[in-house]
Amino acid sequence: MMEIKFSSREHKQFFFDMLDRCRVKDSYHQAFFYCVGISETTRLNVNRLFSFREDCINPEALHEGWQTGGTVKLTRLAFNLWNGYTEEKNEQLSTPYEMFDCGYAPYFLDAIRLKYPEYCRETGVGKPNVRVEER
């Protein structure tokens, strides 16, 4: 079984806090909040990226002034894992070639494993060893 890697204590705490806050622990929420939690900047702007009231992403947040080159890539992956989102006329920016070209890439793989545990198991990687009900 694979252990999920967190970028920091704050990343791990954020991940579990967000799952508690939204009260949904499915693969969509796990992958989204795992991605968003990687960077302090995206953690601080989670309410710009996600509507807890409506339980949905806010694609307009991709173009806000606080975004950096790295956080845009992180946000694109989080949005894509949420519902397959790609920005119209900028779909090429959501390819692995574009998104994985940053320091967050090692964590991106764990986000994908959280979203698709049934497929990762087939590759011998196994389901991430994360119990989202507990800390």
N, C-alpha and C positions, 0 to 999 in steps of 0.2 A: 504494500500500500504506500502511496506517495504522501509525503508531508507537504502541506502547502507552505510556501515561504512568504513572509511578510517583510516589507521594506524597513519597518521599524515597529517599536511598541505602539506608537500612535496609529500606525496603519492597522495593526491587529485590533486595537481598542475601537477604532472608528468602524471597522468592518462589523464587529459584533453589536456595537451601539446602533448602527443604521439598520441592521436586521431586526433588532428589538423595536426600534422606532417605527418601522413600516409593518412589523408583525408578520411579514411574509418571508419565508426562508427557502423559496424555490430557487432553481438554478439561474433564473433571470436576475433576481435581486442579489444573489450571491456574487455572480460575475460582475454585475454593475458596481456594487459597492466595494468589491475587492479592487476593481480598476480605479475607481474614483478615490479610494483611500490611499493609493500608492504615493501620491504627491501631497505635500502640505497645502499647496495652492488650491488643488481641486477639493481637498477636504474642507478648506475654509469656504469654498464656494458651492458646496453640495446643494444648497437651496436654490442656486441659480441653475444648476444642472438637472435637478429632479424636483418634481412637484409631489410632495408626500400626500397632499390632499387628493390629488387626482391620480396618484400612482403612475406617473408617466415622466418621460424625459422632456427636456426643453432644448431642442436643437438650436435655437437662436443663441444659446450660451456659447456656442463654438466661436462666435465673433465678438465676444465681449473683450474689453480692454485688458482684463486681468490674465487672459490666456497667453501662454508662451508657446514656443515651438513644440516643446515636450508635452505640455499639458493638453494641447490640441490633439496630439496623437493619442494620448491616453483617453481623452474624452471621445474621440472617434471610435476607438475600440469599445469603450463602455457602451456607447450608443448602439454600435453594431451588434454587440452581444445581447443587448436588451431586446431589440426587435428587428435586426437586420438593417438598421438605418444606414444609409449613405446619402451624402449631401448631393442634391440634384445638380448636375453639370460639374461636379467635383468628385465623382465616384472613384476616380483613380487615387484619390487621397486616402481612401479606406482600404487599400490593398496592403498585404504584408510588406511589400517592398517599401512602401512609404511609412507605414505605421511602426514597423519594427526597427527602424533606423534611429534608435535612441537608447538611452541608458535604462529605460523602463522595460525593455524587451524581455529580460529574464522573468519578470513578474507577469508579463502578458501571457506567457504559456500557462501559468497557473490559473489565470482568469479563464482561459479557454477550457482548461480541464474542469473548472467549476461549472461552466455552462454546459459542457458536453461530457459528463462523466461516463455515460454509457458507451460512447465512442472511444474515449481514451482507454477504457478497460480493454478493448480489443487490441490496442497497440502494446499491451503489457505494462502500461503506465499505471493503471489502476485508478480507482476513484480517489479523489483527494481525501486525506484523513482529517477531515474537519467536521466536528459535530457542531452544527450551527445553533443547536438548542442550548448548548453549554459554553462556558468560557474556559 
